[in-house]
Amino acid sequence: MKNKSSGGVPLQVDEKPLLRHWWVNHADSDRAQVDGSYLWLAKRRGNSSRNQSRHNMTRVAPGDIVFSCAAGTIAALGFALERARSAPMPVPSGDPAPSAPMDEGWLIPIRFLDLALPLRPKDHVAEIRPLLPARQSPLRSSGEANQNVYLAEIPAPMAEALRRLLKGQVQACETRIGMEMDGKLAQRAIEEHIWQRADIGPRDRRELISARVGQGIFRDRLERIETACRVTGIMDRRYLQATHIKPWKDADDRDKLDGANGLLLSPHICHLFDRGHISFADDGTLLVSRHLNPYVRRAWGLEQPAAARPFTPEQRIYLDYHRQQIFEKTGGGRRSVSEI
């Protein structure tokens, strides 16, 4: 249910991107795409199944997960890094350059991770069969790969079953990708989700995307309230980051643009605040997590913070949420794509 905020942007309580799961059937002996970190499919016309796969290539969005099946085994997991773009078929490293023009196709940059414990769907066909899509299924009812289907979106129940059968490997890969890309893939997924929203106009989409990275109208409103880092005391705003008190993933559109839901912090202090290592009392007193490394506490000047300044009533509402839901709760780890 959406309501209008005072700024004209509809309230969207759930901003979590629609995370799609896909299945790709590679040729039995083909590792070129996995090793080359891409998916590619020619644009030329073919059977209807291939045409649907071509359409699916244009639907894959940053952050989407791809189960890679080859020789009847899911042995790798992929994460889409970008939208599909038009490109000739890639030439594997070491191969001679083609003597004739290559076919044009759709190419999607993918970060593939090999699975330590591959999964043979045929061994679990009794569990998977009832969850197969009614049309364009990448897997036959026998458990054999349907080589007529290159790329297919799989229903949520089937995706959940595969995640369960892979025994935590999907979650481990998500965490690894989050660490490798330092959250950048998660940001791309959120921005893509915002751009696809049909309930708001282009200007509102731009404002929300700017607010996501602490800029635009959100920062303008925040700087009318906050003038310095509350820990280091630095006032030069060129060196301060704007961060949301109530995290982006938990906020509606009004919260995301509300200056009262923000702080101007030095980068290292912003890092600690976002991960729940520190928070603030309503009177501005710095609160430090008991889990924080004592060396970091001393080295980063938390033992002698700037003088406390009380927060406004509007800020206190958001700070209460941070203290209850974030402070000492996150464990300091980076969130995976699926936890955005």
Long-range contacts (C-beta under 8 A, 24 or more apart in sequence): 2-199, 5-253, 5-254, 5-257, 6-254, 7-254, 7-257, 8-204, 9-200, 9-204, 9-207, 9-208, 9-253, 9-254, 9-257, 10-199, 10-200, 10-253, 11-252, 11-253, 11-254, 12-197, 12-199, 12-252, 12-253, 13-252, 15-190, 15-193, 15-194, 15-248, 15-249, 15-251, 15-252, 15-253, 15-256, 16-193, 16-249, 16-340, 17-61, 17-63, 17-189, 17-190, 17-192, 17-193, 17-340, 18-193, 19-63, 19-64, 19-65, 19-189, 19-337, 19-338, 20-59, 20-60, 20-61, 20-64, 20-65, 20-153, 21-64, 21-65, 21-66, 21-67, 21-153, 21-154, 21-156, 21-158, 21-159, 21-162, 22-56, 22-60, 22-64, 22-65, 22-66, 22-67, 22-151, 22-152, 22-153, 22-154, 23-66, 23-67, 23-69, 23-138, 23-139, 23-151, 23-152, 23-153, 23-154, 24-66, 24-67, 24-68, 24-69, 24-78, 24-138, 24-150, 24-151, 25-69, 25-70, 25-138, 25-145, 25-146, 25-147, 25-149, 25-150, 25-151, 26-68, 26-69, 26-70, 27-70, 27-147, 28-70, 28-71, 29-70, 29-71, 30-70, 31-70, 32-90, 32-92, 33-110, 34-68, 34-70, 34-76, 34-78, 34-112, 34-114, 35-92, 35-112, 36-90, 36-92, 36-93, 37-109, 37-110, 37-111, 37-112, 38-90, 38-107, 38-108, 38-109, 38-110, 39-66, 39-78, 39-106, 39-107, 39-108, 39-110, 39-151, 40-87, 40-89, 40-90, 40-105, 40-106, 40-107, 40-108, 41-105, 41-106, 41-150, 41-151, 42-89, 42-103, 42-104, 42-105, 43-86, 43-103, 43-104, 43-105, 43-106, 44-103, 47-148, 49-136, 49-146, 49-148, 49-149, 49-150, 50-148, 50-150, 52-136, 52-149, 52-152, 53-149, 53-150, 53-151, 53-152, 54-106, 56-151, 56-152, 56-153, 57-84, 57-106, 57-108, 57-151, 58-83, 58-84, 58-106, 59-153, 60-84, 60-108, 60-151, 61-189, 61-192, 61-193, 61-196, 62-185, 62-188, 62-189, 62-192, 63-185, 63-186, 63-188, 63-189, 63-192, 63-337, 65-159, 65-170, 65-174, 65-337, 66-110, 67-154, 67-162, 68-112, 69-121, 69-138, 69-139, 69-145, 72-120, 72-121, 72-122, 72-143, 72-144, 72-145, 73-118, 73-119, 73-120, 74-115, 74-118, 74-119, 74-120, 74-121, 74-162, 74-166, 75-114, 75-115, 75-118, 76-112, 76-113, 76-114, 76-115, 77-112, 77-113, 77-115, 77-169, 77-170, 77-173, 78-110, 78-111, 78-112, 78-113, 79-110, 79-111, 79-113, 79-173, 79-174, 79-177, 79-185, 79-337, 80-108, 80-109, 80-110, 81-108, 81-109, 81-110, 81-111, 81-185, 81-188, 82-108, 82-109, 82-188, 83-108, 83-192, 84-108, 111-177, 111-180, 113-173, 113-176, 113-177, 115-166, 115-169, 115-173, 116-169, 117-166, 117-167, 117-169, 119-162, 119-165, 119-166, 121-145, 124-165, 127-161, 127-165, 128-158, 128-161, 128-162, 131-155, 131-157, 131-158, 131-161, 132-158, 133-158, 171-336, 171-338, 174-336, 174-337, 174-338, 174-339, 175-333, 175-334, 175-336, 177-336, 177-337, 178-334, 178-335, 178-336, 178-337, 179-334, 182-334, 183-334, 183-335, 185-337, 186-335, 186-336, 186-337, 186-340, 187-212, 187-213, 189-337, 189-340, 190-248, 190-340, 200-253, 204-253, 207-257, 208-253, 208-256, 208-257, 211-256, 211-257, 212-248, 212-256, 214-241, 214-242, 214-243, 214-244, 214-262, 215-242, 217-257, 218-242, 218-256, 218-257, 218-258, 218-259, 218-262, 219-262, 220-259, 221-257, 221-258, 221-259, 221-262, 222-259, 222-262, 222-263, 222-264, 223-259, 223-264, 224-259, 225-259, 225-260, 225-262, 225-312, 225-315, 226-262, 226-263, 226-264, 227-264, 228-264, 228-306, 229-264, 229-265, 229-266, 229-269, 229-306, 230-263, 230-265, 230-269, 230-280, 230-284, 230-286, 230-305, 230-306, 230-308, 230-309, 231-265, 231-266, 231-269, 231-278, 231-286, 231-301, 231-302, 231-305, 231-306, 232-266, 232-269, 232-301, 232-305, 232-306, 233-306, 233-307, 234-266, 237-264, 239-266, 239-267, 240-264, 240-265, 240-266, 241-265, 241-266, 241-267, 241-270, 243-270, 243-273, 243-274, 245-315, 245-318, 245-319, 245-321, 245-322, 246-318, 246-321, 246-322, 247-274, 247-326, 249-335, 249-339, 249-340, 250-321, 250-325, 255-318, 258-314, 260-312, 260-314, 260-315, 260-317, 260-318, 261-315, 261-318, 268-300, 269-300, 272-296, 272-300, 273-322, 275-330, 275-332, 275-333, 276-326, 276-327, 276-328, 276-329, 276-330, 276-331, 276-332, 277-332, 278-302, 278-327, 279-319, 279-322, 279-323, 279-326, 279-327, 280-311, 280-319, 281-308, 281-319, 282-310, 282-311, 282-316, 282-319, 283-308, 283-310, 283-311, 284-308, 284-309, 284-310, 284-311, 287-323, 287-327, 289-327, 289-328, 290-328, 291-328, 291-331, 291-332
